[in-house]
Amino acid sequence: MIYLDNSATTNPKPQSVIHACDRALRMSANPGRSGHTLSTAAAGRVYHARCTAADFFGAKDETRVIFTPNCTFSLNTAIKGLLKNGDHVVISDLEHNAVIRPLEKLSSSGITYTKAAVAVGDDDQTVDHFRQCINQHTRMIVCTHASNVFGIRLPVERLCSLAHTYGLLFVLDCAQSAGILPVRMEDGYDVVCAAPHKGLYAPMGTGLMILSEAISPDTLTEGGTGSHSLLLQQPEELPERYESGTLNYPGIAGLDEGIRFVNGKGISRISAHEFRLITALYRNLEKNPKIQLYTPCPEPPYFVPVLSFNVSGRHSEETAEWLKKNGIAVRAGLHCAPSAHEAFGTLETGTVRISPSAFTTQQDIRQTVRVLSAL
């Protein structure tokens, strides 16, 4: 099978990740819960992974790197833990439901939000659209680094500066960018939420929430942390404050190795490889009169290597089914981001999405073009 659904989760995983997960399962123990050798070894492995992630994202304090079940949990914690009744939030019109649904939930608590239109290829206009949405009640800007549907990259460094100019918080969703684009806390982000099972080649069921020095959201869950067990209240120390219950130790061990894999390859090399593939795909598809393309060719600095398209007269699911029958795995539909489809007029059909990885080859792309040309 040719796997081109890497925006959902990368496949295959590096052998080092698989081996780390396997070892963690074979030498399984609950980290931070016991004093025996297996437990302390697991705790040490978790700490190592925390330091690896801190270094990767430029976090000065590893205790502010929080392990979560997924990026959605991280975003929910940041959004629900930092907003209060009457607050207003600015988001982009390309957001994933992991941002929009928590805000919709909070609307019953008097919290409102406004969508700022992203101008493809015009960062000045995009920033200005965000600025126009800010009002006296605005507390936060939260937005994606790159659209999971159309690959459009937002000028998040400038948007973060805009937020701080107005005294606002900035929460970054880098689910589609970490491992492809540099994401560094020194750029001023208040909270960074990541999906390591994508561009960091970690197992599914792993998430990251990285907090700046001054940020302390309210907790989304409370429970056992392996520390201060006599207290009825949640401990204040980090990272325990946000890590109630047993951690996904095999997943965290795999995350550690996934980041090491990306570091070994180099973000710039991985990005260049994926852009070569997605650009070649685009240039071939634009020659096919049956193919509908919705953006300019996905090239830096305005895109990440993700491409959405449709075949004229076919629903996106039909095209995906055809590709599946020919041994090619893609994703079709709304990709949990109906706002992005609303912006591009594809709500009724959805889109077919292709996203390569470090393991995708030119032959994979050529075969995909051949199969699509036969439709």
N, C-alpha and C positions, 0 to 999 in steps of 0.2 A: 504494500500500500504506500502511496505517496501522501505524506501527511502535511497538509498546508493549513492547519487549524491552530497555529501556535499562539494566536492572540487569546485563545480560550485556555490552553495550557500547552507548554512545550513538550514535544515528543519527537525523538526519544530523549530520555534524560542521560546525562553523562554517566559513564560507568562508575566514576568516583562517587557520584551521588547515590547510585544504586547500592554500591558496596557499603557506604556509610549508613544507609537505612537498614541494610541487612545486618550489619554488625550491631547497630543499636537495638534491633529486635532480638538478636541472639543473646546479647548481653543486657537484656532489658531490666531496668529498675527505675523507680520513681525519683527523679532528680530533686534534691533539696528536701526530701521527706524522711530520710533515714541516715544513720551514721555508718552503715556497712559499706564495704568496698565498692559494690556495684552502684549504689546510690551516689556516693561521693564522686565516682568516675563519671556518672551521667551528669551530675551537677557541673563538673569541670568542663564537660563537652558543651553543655548549654552556655556556660560562661564564655568559652572560646568562640562559639557562634555569635554571641552577643557582641563581642569585641570585633569580630570579622565584619559584622553588619555596620557597627559604629564607624569603623575605618572606611568602609565602602561609601557610606553616605556622609562622611565628614562630621559625625557627631562627636563632640569633645568628651562627652560623658556616656559611657556604655550603659549605665543604669537607665538612661532615657531612651534606650532601644527596647521596645516592648514587643514580645511575641504574642500574636493573636491567631485565631483560627483562620482568618482570611482578610483580604483588604476591605471587604464590606464591613466586617466587624470593626476594623480600625476606623473607618469613616464614620460609622454610627457612634463610636465612642467619642470621637473628636467633635462631631456636630452636636450630638445630644448633650455632651458633657461641657460644652463651652457656651451654649446659647441659653437665653432666658426669655421669659415672656416679654413680648414687645419688640424683640430684636428683628432686624431685617438682614437678609443675606443676598449677595450677588453671586450668581453662577453663570456658566456659559450655556449656550443653547445646544451644546453637544454632549451634555453630561449623561453618564450612566445612571441607571436606577439606584445604584448604591449611594448616590448623592441625592437624587430627587425624592426617592421614597422616604428616607428619614425626614427630609424637610416637609413633605406632605403630612407625615405623621405628626410633626410638631406644629402644623398649622392650627390644630385644635387648641394649642397652648398660646396662640397669639403671635406665632412666629411667621414671618412672611419672607418670600424670596422673589427675585426678579432675574429673568434670563437676559444676558447680554449676548448679542449676535457676534459670532466670530467671522471676521472678514478674511477669507482665504487669501494668503499672500500679501496681506496688508496689516502688519502688526500695529502700526500707528492707529489705524481705524479701530482695530479690535480693542486696544487699550482705551481709546476714547469712548467706545460703546460701554465698557465697564465703568468708566468714570461717570458717564451720564446716568447710570443706574444707582449710584450711591446717593443715599439721602441721610437725614439727621438720625434715623434709627438704625442705620447699617452698622452691623457689628463684625461682619466677616465676609471675606471672599473665599469661596471654595470652588476649585475647578480642576479639571483633568489636565494633565500635561500634554496628552495627545488623545484624539478621538479613537475609541476602539472600533468604530465603524469605518470611518473614512481616512484615518491616519493623519488627520490635520493636527499640526503641532501648535500649541498656544504659547504666546510669549510670557511664560509664567514668571520669569525673573522680573520683567517689567511690571507685571500685574502684582507681584509681591511688593515691589517698591511703591506702587500706587496705593495698595492697601495700607502700608505703614505711613505713607504721607497723610492719610486721613485718619490715622490712629486705629486701623482695623486689623483684625487677625487674618492670616492667610493660611489656608489648609490646602495642601497639594495632594491630588490623587495621581500617583505615578504608576498605576497598574499596568499601563501600556508602554511605559518609557524606561523604567528601571532595567538596566542591562543593555539598553540601546542608546540612551542619552545619559550624560552625566547628571546626577541629582545630588546636590551637595547642600548640607545644612547651612554652610557659611553664606549661601545666597539669601539667607534671611527668613526661610520658611518657618512658620510657627509649628506646624504639624506636617509630617510627610507620611502618607499611607501607601504601602506597597503590596503587590501581589507576587511574592517570590516564585510561585509555581509557573510564572510566565517567563519573562526575560532573565530571571536569575536561575532558571533550570532546577528549582527546588521541587519537592513533592507537593501535591495538592494538600490542602488543609493547613497551609502555613501562611501567615500574614505578618506584616510589620507595621508598627506605629512608632514613629520617631518624634520625640517632643523637644522643642527648644528649651533653653534653660528657664525661661520665665513662664512656661505654660504648664498648667495642671488641670486637665479636664476632670469633671466629676466622673465617678466610675459607672460603668454600664452593668457590671456584675460584681458581686461580693462573694467571698467564701474562703475556703482553706488556702493558705499560702505557704504553709510549712514554717511560718514564723509568727511570733506573738499570739500563740493559739489561745491564751487565756483571755485576750481582748475580745469583746463582742463586736467591736467596730473594726472596719477594714484598716489594715496598717497604712500609714502614710508614706513609708519608705518606697522608693522605686528600685526595681521594677515590680516588686510584690503588689503594690497598690492596684495594678492593672492585670495581674496574672493569677487570678483565682482558679483553683482546680488544677488538675494534672496537665502539664504541658505535653504537647505532641513531640516527645523526645526523638523518635525516629525522623520525623519531619524536620526538626530543627537541626539534627545532625546532617541531614541531606541538604538543608539550606546553607549550612556552613560550607559544604563542598561545592554547592552550586555557585556561590559567590566566588569561591576560589577558582572554579572553572572559568567564569567570566573574566576575572582578573588575569588569569593565565592567557586567555585568548586576546583580551583587550577589548574594551567597549568600542573603540574606534574601528577596529578590524571587524568585529561582529556586525556593527552598523553598516560599514562599507560593503560587506559581503551581502547582507540582506537587501540593501538598496540596489546593488547591481542586479539581483534577481528580480526584484519587484519592478524595476525600471524596464528590464527586458520583457517582462510579462506585459506591462502597460503598452510598450511600443508595438508589440505583436497584436494585442487585443484591439488597439485603436485602428488597425487596418481591417478589422472584421466589421462589416456594416451591421451585423446583427447584435453587436455588443454595445451596450449603453454604459458609458463611463461618466462619473459624476464630478470628478475633480481633475485639475491638471495632473501631469505626471508626478507621482509622489517622490519628490527629491528634497534634500536638505536645502534650506533650513526650515522649510514650512511644513514638512511632513515627517512621519516615521514610516518605515516600510510595511504598510498595510494598504490593501486595495479592495474596494467594493465595486461591484458591477452587476449588471443584469443582462440577460439575453432577451431580445425583443419578442414579445408575445408569450413569455414564460414567467411564471412566478419564480421567485428565487429558490423556493424549495424544490421545484421541478428540476432546475438546473443542478442543484446540489445532489439530487437523486441520480441524475445522469452521470455526474462525476463519480459518485460513489460506485455505481455499477461498473465504472471503468477504472476502479482502484484508486480514486483520488478523494481524500478526505478534506472537506471544507466546511464552513458554517454558513447557513442561510437564515433569513428571517430578520428580526429586529434587533438581535444581539443585546437585548436588555437595555437598549438606549433609544426609546421611541422619540425622544426629543430631537436627536440627531437626524432621524428619518423625517421628522416633521420639517426640519430646516431644509432638507434636500428633496422633499416631495416624494419620498419612497415609503410612506407609511403603509400603503396598500400592498405593495409587492415585497417589501423588505429588500435586502441585497444579498448577493453572494460575496463572501469575504475570503480573501486569500492572504495569508500571513506566513512568511517563511521563518526559518530559524538558522542557527549556526550550522545545522546539519543538512539543510536543504541544498540540493545541487542544481546546476544548470540543466541537467538532464530532466530533473523533476519538472522544471518550468517548461521545457520544450514539449514534454509529454502532455502537460496540462493544456498548452496551446493547441496541440494536435487534437486532443479530445474535444475541446470547445469548438474547433473549426468544423467538426463533424456534426454538430447540432443543426 
